[in-house]
Amino acid sequence: LLWSQIPAAQKTELEKLFRQYTVATYVSNFNAYAGQHFTTNPDIRRTGNARVVSTTFEGNGGKKVELAYVMRLSGGVWKITDVLFDGTISKVATQRSDFSGLIEPGNASRLIDALKAKVASLSGGAIKD
């Protein structure tokens, strides 16, 4: 509902910043290779019009983390729309909770500022406008 009230210029800025934030988050989490690997479960689960691809990430010391990627068809291409940590903790829901207090009807400037700061911090300043 709040999205429809945000000015077009702020929507464009938010879309750019969320892309940068996603990239910076993944880069900061996977910044060096030291034998880690993903194993993809060949069984793809259907949930309505979405598909869920389950993986196991095995980190250093054999620690395993279950990640599931929720995918939806968009423009003829399957795209990841959410990531589930341990199969249940939604990245989208977590971000929605983290960021919802930073937006108000018709104004996303606090969210824009917060995302810029997070991108700068996560990327060490490497990702710029």
C-alpha positions as CSV (number, residue, x, y, z in Angstrom):
1,L,0.0,0.0,0.0
2,L,2.8,2.5,0.9
3,W,4.5,1.7,-2.4
4,S,1.7,3.3,-4.4
5,Q,2.2,6.5,-2.4
6,I,5.9,6.9,-3.0
7,P,6.9,9.4,-5.7
8,A,8.3,7.8,-9.0
9,A,11.8,9.2,-8.5
10,Q,12.0,7.6,-5.0
11,K,10.7,4.3,-6.4
12,T,13.4,4.3,-9.1
13,E,16.1,5.1,-6.4
14,L,14.8,2.3,-4.1
15,E,14.9,-0.2,-6.9
16,K,18.5,0.7,-7.7
17,L,19.5,0.6,-4.0
18,F,17.8,-2.7,-3.3
19,R,19.7,-4.3,-6.2
20,Q,22.9,-2.8,-4.8
21,Y,22.0,-3.9,-1.3
22,T,21.4,-7.5,-2.4
23,V,24.7,-7.6,-4.3
24,A,26.6,-6.1,-1.4
25,T,25.0,-8.5,1.1
26,Y,25.9,-11.6,-1.0
27,V,29.4,-10.3,-1.7
28,S,30.0,-9.6,2.0
29,N,28.7,-13.1,2.9
30,F,30.8,-14.9,0.3
31,N,33.9,-12.7,0.1
32,A,36.5,-15.5,-0.1
33,Y,36.6,-19.0,-1.3
34,A,38.0,-21.6,1.1
35,G,36.4,-24.8,-0.1
36,Q,32.8,-24.0,0.6
37,H,30.2,-25.4,-1.8
38,F,26.5,-25.7,-2.6
39,T,24.6,-28.9,-3.3
40,T,21.3,-28.5,-5.1
41,N,18.5,-30.9,-4.3
42,P,17.2,-32.1,-7.7
43,D,13.6,-32.2,-6.4
44,I,11.9,-28.9,-7.1
45,R,8.8,-28.2,-5.0
46,R,5.8,-26.5,-6.4
47,T,3.9,-23.9,-4.3
48,G,1.1,-22.4,-6.3
49,N,2.8,-20.6,-9.3
50,A,6.1,-20.6,-7.5
51,R,8.9,-23.2,-7.4
52,V,11.2,-23.8,-4.5
53,V,14.7,-25.0,-5.1
54,S,16.4,-26.4,-2.0
55,T,20.2,-26.2,-1.5
56,T,22.7,-27.0,1.2
57,F,25.6,-24.7,1.7
58,E,28.6,-26.4,3.3
59,G,31.0,-23.9,4.8
60,N,34.3,-24.2,6.5
61,G,34.6,-27.0,9.0
62,G,31.7,-28.8,7.5
63,K,29.0,-26.6,8.9
64,K,25.8,-26.9,6.7
65,V,23.1,-24.3,6.1
66,E,19.9,-25.1,4.3
67,L,18.9,-22.4,1.8
68,A,15.8,-22.6,-0.4
69,Y,15.2,-20.2,-3.3
70,V,11.6,-19.3,-4.1
71,M,11.3,-18.7,-7.8
72,R,8.6,-17.2,-10.0
73,L,8.3,-16.9,-13.7
74,S,8.6,-13.3,-14.9
75,G,8.8,-12.4,-18.6
76,G,9.5,-16.0,-19.5
77,V,12.5,-16.2,-17.1
78,W,12.6,-17.8,-13.7
79,K,13.7,-15.3,-11.1
80,I,14.5,-15.7,-7.4
81,T,11.9,-13.8,-5.4
82,D,12.9,-14.9,-1.9
83,V,15.5,-16.9,0.0
84,L,14.5,-19.1,2.9
85,F,17.2,-19.7,5.6
86,D,16.9,-23.1,7.2
87,G,13.9,-23.6,4.9
88,T,11.6,-21.3,6.8
89,I,13.1,-17.8,7.6
90,S,12.2,-15.6,4.7
91,K,14.7,-12.9,3.6
92,V,11.9,-10.8,2.2
93,A,9.9,-10.9,5.5
94,T,13.0,-10.1,7.5
95,Q,13.8,-7.1,5.3
96,R,10.2,-6.0,5.3
97,S,10.3,-6.0,9.1
98,D,13.7,-4.3,9.3
99,F,12.8,-1.5,6.9
100,S,9.1,-0.9,7.5
101,G,9.7,1.7,10.2
102,L,11.8,3.8,7.8
103,I,9.0,4.5,5.3
104,E,6.0,6.8,5.7
105,P,3.2,7.6,3.3
106,G,4.5,9.5,0.3
107,N,8.1,9.6,1.6
108,A,10.9,7.0,1.5
109,S,13.8,9.3,2.1
110,R,14.7,7.7,5.5
111,L,14.7,4.2,3.8
112,I,16.8,5.5,0.9
113,D,19.4,7.0,3.4
114,A,19.5,3.7,5.4
115,L,20.0,1.6,2.2
116,K,22.8,3.9,1.0
117,A,24.5,3.5,4.4
118,K,24.1,-0.3,4.4
119,V,25.4,-0.6,0.8
120,A,28.5,1.6,1.7
121,S,29.1,-0.4,4.8
122,L,28.7,-3.9,3.3
123,S,30.7,-3.1,0.2
124,G,33.4,-1.1,1.9
125,G,32.5,1.8,-0.3
126,A,33.1,-0.3,-3.5
127,I,29.5,0.1,-4.7
128,K,28.7,3.6,-5.6
129,D,25.8,5.4,-7.3
